[in-house]
Amino acid sequence: MLEKEVINFEKTAIVGIITQNQSEEKLNEYLDELEFLTFTAGGEVIKRFSQKMERPNPKTFVGTGKIDEINLFVKENDISTLIFDDELSPSQQKNISRIIDCKILDRTNLILDIFAQRAETSYARTQVELAQCIYLLPRLSGLWTHLERQKGGIGMRGPGETEIETDRRIVRDRISLLKDKIKTIDKQMSIQRSNRGAMVRVALVGYTNVGKSTLMNAIGKSDVFVENKLFATLDTTVRKVVIKNLPFLLSDTVGFIRKLPTQLVDSFKSTLDEVREADLLLHVVDISHPDFEDHIASVNQTLLEIKSNDKPTIMVFNKIDAYKHLTIDEDDLITERTTRHYTLEEWKQTWMSNVGEDKALFISATQKENFEEFREVVYEAVRQIHITRFPYNKFLYPDYKDAIEKEEE
């Protein structure tokens, strides 16, 4: 008899602040996402802490009163991990660790941890390790406190500094080694890409957990790993897909996220070469998520950073089967109508209609809703790129409707 696997979630608390640039509503959105990230990493959020401040406290991120309140809660409830929504500076992390006796992480550290869990191939592991080393380098000073010889002054010069310097040198050497390793793998991957010939390349891009891998499985009849967690996909998967008789290459890339750590953007830039070299982008959006417009902005910002924002793009609004809009009772005269109250039809009349008739699709990858329309639009877009590149091949690939008629004959 198989034993049931018992997953022990770590008890965690999360902390965020309301500032001039981040309203309470925005903070709640970020903390919801942070809670989902924590769950993905294997933690259970017991409590959220928030504080209204003009700017983060340079010493302890939150105020002294709030840090005491958090410390008391951590002791009373046996919390093992405390996660901050923004990136902590090395000194903030050190100061908080002195006050609160538990693991202190920030959003960057948490995302790096999830990436480390998810990395399957040698390439992904190398990229994650590089990002972790870059993150760790300025934070080494607090790791050698057991030698108690770091304070400086008379009688305080001792082996502590030597240990830190040794560690820094080891980490710097490791970083340069990993960078060389990534360069070698990049060379191999660029040769692989050049060997794929002149087939049209299509890349799935989008926020994390919007259904890119599910869509890839549905259209490409492949078996890419799918899970309702953030960053289920780290390694780029490329599959040959044929719609009617038109072949093209479809790649599934790593998902983007708000407040993406700069170390990850840098180390994963090479993974995003598939996006850079794509002829067409399918920007997948989870329309059932209340903040999907923010997600679109985050993805567009990342595409701008990797210089891929000017490529032909089709917006694919996924999960229409899960979309639910808020309703207002007829006798409710107080509630103000917002975009959260829009039906799907109303959304289609907004900026989405300006994207273009063939540039915005509304589908459900799991239920295969509107899938025929999706296949037609992708076929026509790929066909257009193909016949521009090879005009003499035009007769091989007729219009989608003509291709269907031929099949029926």
N, C-alpha and C positions, 0 to 999 in steps of 0.2 A: 504493500500500500504506500502511495506517495505521501510524503509529509507535506503539510501546508507550509509555504514559505512565509515566515513572519517578518515583516519589514518594520524595523524600529525607527520611527521618525524622531529626529532630534528636536527637543523643545527650544523654540526660538522666539525672539521678540524683534520687531522691526521699528526703526526710528526715521522720521523725516521732519523737515521744517517748512513752514509757510513763510515765504519771503515776498518782497515787492514783485519779483519776477515769477513767483510760483504761488498761485492762489490755493485756497483750501480744496477746491474742486479738483484742480490739477494734481495736488499732492495725493488726494485719495485715489486718483487714477494710477499714479506712479506706485503707490503702496499696494494697490490691487495687483499690479504687474509684479512687484517685488515679492508679494506673497506667493504668486504662481511660480516665480523663479525659485523661491525657497522650497516649495513643494517638489519642483522638478529636481532640485539638488538633494532632496531627502530630509527636509525639515518641516515641522508643523508650527505655524505661527500661533502663539498663545495670546499675544497682545501687541497692539500698535501704539507707539508713542509719537506725538507731534507737538510742535511748539511754534508760536508765531514770533519771528525775529526779523530784524532788518537785513541781517546777513549772518552766515554761520559764525559761531564763536571760534576764533583762530586756535584756541587751546583745546576745547573739548567738543566742538561742533555745535552742541546745544548748551543752554545756560547751566550754571552750577546747581541751581535748585532742581532742574529737570534731570541732571545726571545723577543726583542723589536719589531722586524718586525712582529712576530706572534701576539703580544699584540695589535699592531695597526690594524692588519687585523681583529682580534676578535672584537674590538670596532666598527670598521667601518661596519662590516657585520653582527653584532648581533649574533655572534656564541655562542651557549649555552654550548657546550662540546668540550674539546680538548683532543684527545686520543694519547698517546705515544705508539710506537710499542714495546718497551722493558719495563721490569718491573722497575718502579721508586722506589728509596729508600725512606723511610719516610721523610728524610730531603729534598730530591729533590722535592717531592710532596708539602711539606710545602713552600719551597722557590718559586716554580712556582706559587702557589696559591696566594702568597703575591703580585706578579707582575701582574698576569693575573686574571681578575675578571670573571671567569667562572668555570664550573665543570672540574676538572683535573682527567683524568683516565689513566690507563696504560692497556696494553694487558691483564694482569691477571685479573684486575678489570672488564674489559669488558666481558671476558669469564665467570667469576663468575656471572655476571649480566644475561647473556644469560641462564646459567644453572639454575639460580633462576627463570627465566621466564618459563623454560621448565619443571621444576620439578613437576611431577603430584602426585606421591605416597609419603607416609610418609617417606619411606626409602630414596628416592632421595632428598626430602626436608631436611632431617636430614644431609645427606652427604654434600649438598651445604652449609647449614648453618655452619657446622663445618669448611669447607674450608674458608668461609667468615670471621668467627671469628678468625681463625689463621692468615688470611691476615690483619685483622683490628687491632689486638693486638699491634704491634709495631707502628701503625699509629695514636694512640689515642691522642698523645701529642698535636697535632695541633687543636684538636676539641674544646678546652676550652679557646680560645683566648679572648672571650668576658669578662673573669674575669680579664684579663690584670695583672695577678699576678704570671707569670711563669718565669720571667726573672732572678730571683735570686738577691742576693746583699741586701744592706741595704734598708729596707722599702718595699721589694718586696716579702717577705714571706707571703703568704696568702692562701685563700681557693682554689685557682686554682689547686695546687698540690694535695690537698686532693680529689678534684673532679676527677682528672685524676687517682689517685690511686684507688679510689672507682670504677671507670669505669673498670680499669684493672682487679680488683678483680672479678667484675661481669662477665667480658668476660672470665676470666680463669675458673670461676665456671661453666659457660655455656659450655665451651670447654670440661671439664671433664664430665659434664652431657651428652653431645651429644655423647662423646666417649663410655660412658656406654650404651647409647641407641642403638648405632650402634652394640656394642658387642652382645646385646640381640637379635637384628634383625638378625645378622649374624648366631647366634645359630639356630634361627628358620629356616633360609634359608638353612643352612647345613643339618638340619633334612629333609627339603623338598627335597633337592637334593638326600639324602640317600634313601628317599622313592620312588624315581623314578626307583628303581630296577637296573638291570644290562644292560639297553638299551645303545646302543652306543650313545655318545654325540658329536654333531658337533657344533662348534661355528663360527659365521660370525665375522671376525675382519677386520679392515681397517680404512683408514683415514675418517674423517667426510665428509658427503655428496658424497659418492662414489656409493650409491645405495644398501646398505646392506638391508634396510627395504623393498625396492621394490623387491629385490631378494627373501627375506623371504616370502613376500606376493605371489610371483609368484610360488615358489616351495611348500610352505606350505598351499596355499589357505587360508591364514589368513588375518586379516585386521589391520596390524600394521600401525600406523600413519606415513605418508610419506609427505615430503615437501622439496622443493628445497631451503633449508636453512641449515646453519651449526647447528649441534647438535639437529636435530629434535628428535632423540631418546636418552633418558637418562636412562630409566628403562630397565633392561634386560627382554626381552620377550622370553619365551621358548614355543615351539610348538612341538607336535608329528607329524612327517612327515612320509608318507609311499610312497616309490618308488617301483613300482610293488607290491610285498607282503612283502617287507623288511621295518620294522618300525625303526625309530631312532629319537632322540631328537635334534631339531635345535634351537639354541639360537642366538638372535640378541643383540649385545652389543653396548655400547656407542662408538662413533667414536673417533679416536685419532687426534691430531693436533700438528703442529710444535710449539716449545716454549710452551709446555703445562705446566701450572703453577704447581709447586711442591706440593702446598697445595691440588690441585685437584687429582694429582696422588695418594697422600697418602690417602685422604678421599674416593676415588673411587676404591681403591685396592680391597675392599670387593666385589664391583659390578663385578670386573673382575675375581672373583672366578670361574664364569662360563667358562671363557677362561682357567684358570688354571686346571680345572677338565675335560676339553674337551678331547676327544680321537683323534679328527681330527679338524684342523682349515681350514676354507675357507677364504683365504686372498683376499678380494675384492679390486680391483684397478680401479680407473676411468682413463682409458687409453686416454680419450679425453682431460684430463687436461695436459697442457704443462709441469708441474713439477711433473708428476706422479712418477718418479724415486726417487725424494726427499721424496714424501709421503710414498713410500715403506720403505725407510730408517728410517723415523720417527716411523712407525708402528713397524718395527723390533726392534728399540731401546726400545720402550715401552714394547714389548714382552720380551725383555731381562731383563728389570727392574722387571717384574712380574714373571720372571723365567719360561717363556712358549715358549722360542725361539727354543726348540729342539723337538717340537711336529710335527707329520706328517702334512704337509701343502699342500693344492692345491691352486695355484695362479689363481684367477678368474679375468680376465681382462674384465671389464664391459664397457658399453656405446660405443661399437664399431660402433653403428649407428651414433654417434655424433663425431666420430674421423675424424679430418681433418688435413692433413699434408700441410706444406708450399711447394710451388713449385718455381722452378727457370726457368726463360725464357731461351730459347736456346742461345740467343745472349747476355745473362748476364754472363760476364766473371769475375765480381768482387765479387758477393755474394758467400760466402763460404758455402759448404753443411754441415749441422749439423744434429743432431738427430731429430730436428723439421721437417726435410724434409723427414724422413723415412715414407714409406707406412706401412700398417699393416703387409704385407708379409715380408718386410725388418726387421721389429721389431721381427717377429717370428724367424728370422735367427740369431738374436743377442744372448745375454745372456739368453733370454727367452727359447731358444732351449735346453740350458744346464740344465734347471730346470727339464726336463724329459717330455716325450711324454704325460703322463697322469697327469702331475703336472701343466700344464699351459693351461687354457681354455680361449677362446675369445667369449664372449657372449654379448647380449643386453637384460637386464632384462625387459625393457618396451616393446620391440618389439618381445621378445621371440626368438631371433635369436640364432642358435646353441644350443637350449635348450635341445634337445634330447641327444646330445653329453655330455652336462653338467650333465644330469640326470644319464647317463650311467657311467661316471667317478665317480660321488659321490656314486652311487649304489655299484660299484666294490670296492671302498675304504672302505665303511662302511661294506660291506660283508666280506672283508678280516679281518677287526678288529673283527667282530662278530664271524666268524668261528675259529679265533685264540683263542678267549675267550671260545667259546662253540663248540668244534670240532664235537660233536655228532649232532649238528644242521645243519651240512653242507648240507645235502640232502634237507633241507627245502628251501634254497635260492640258486637256480642255477645261472649260469652266466647270465648276462643281456640279451644277445642274445637268450639264451635258454628260459629265462622267457618270452620274446616276442613271440617266437615260440609256447610256451605252451598257451599263451593268444589267438594266432591266431587259434590254433586247437580248 
